[in-house]
């Protein structure tokens, strides 16, 4: 069955990994993918270059869950931490397995 969902992608300092995973679970995520990443942004290389790579956390959720995740990320982390996040609308086969019953 094809289901429209939203892929939430978050790049964060590694020290926030557990908090952000808890946040996405609180808003309906049934799973996630975690990848170690590195890169350079508008401010050049990040302080994490000395502390290890950043984490990229991705999850598939409903539109409502994605909106709630983004609101909490913005309120709790954007001002004081290196966190970037974006949403992409996707159509997922077997998408019902990503929605809490």
C-alpha positions in Angstrom: 0.0 0.0 0.0 1.3 3.5 -0.9 1.1 6.0 1.8 2.1 9.7 1.7 4.5 10.5 4.5 7.2 13.1 5.3 10.9 12.3 5.6 12.4 14.4 8.4 16.1 14.9 8.1 18.1 16.4 11.0 21.8 17.1 11.2 22.9 17.7 14.7 25.9 17.8 17.0 26.6 14.2 18.3 25.9 15.2 21.9 22.2 15.8 21.1 21.7 12.5 19.4 19.8 10.8 22.2 17.7 13.8 23.0 16.6 14.3 19.4 15.8 10.6 19.0 13.6 10.9 22.1 12.0 14.0 20.6 11.1 12.2 17.3 9.8 9.2 19.1 7.6 11.4 21.3 6.0 12.7 18.1 5.2 9.3 16.5 8.4 8.1 14.9 8.4 4.3 14.8 12.1 4.1 13.8 15.0 6.1 12.4 18.2 5.9 10.5 21.4 7.4 12.0 24.4 8.3 9.9 27.7 9.9 10.9 28.3 12.9 8.6 30.7 15.7 8.0 30.6 18.8 5.8 31.0 22.5 5.6 28.4 25.2 5.8 28.1 29.0 5.5 30.2 29.4 8.6 33.0 27.1 7.4 34.0 24.0 9.3 32.2 23.3 12.6 33.5 22.8 16.1 32.5 19.1 15.8 35.6 18.7 13.6 37.5 18.5 17.0 34.8 16.4 18.7 33.9 13.9 15.9 31.4 13.9 13.1 27.9 15.2 13.3 24.9 12.9 13.3 22.2 12.8 10.6 18.9 11.4 11.9 16.1 10.6 9.4 12.6 9.3 10.0 9.3 8.9 8.1 6.2 10.3 9.8 2.9 11.8 9.2 2.6 15.5 8.2 1.3 16.3 11.7 4.2 14.5 13.4 6.7 16.2 11.1 5.3 19.7 11.9 5.4 18.9 15.7 9.0 17.7 15.4 10.1 20.8 13.5 8.4 23.1 16.1 10.1 21.4 19.0 13.5 21.4 17.3 13.1 25.1 16.5 12.0 25.9 20.1 14.6 23.8 21.9 17.7 23.7 19.8 18.1 26.1 16.9 19.2 29.1 18.9 22.0 27.4 20.9 23.1 24.4 18.9 24.3 23.5 15.4 21.1 21.8 14.2 19.7 21.9 10.7 16.5 20.1 9.6 14.4 19.8 6.5 11.3 18.0 5.3 10.6 16.1 2.1 7.1 14.8 1.1 7.5 11.1 0.0 5.3 8.2 -1.0 6.2 5.0 0.7 5.4 1.5 -0.1 4.3 -0.4 3.0 4.0 3.0 4.5 1.4 1.8 7.1 4.3 0.2 9.0 5.6 3.8 9.7 2.4 5.0 11.4 1.6 4.1 15.0 -1.6 2.2 15.4 
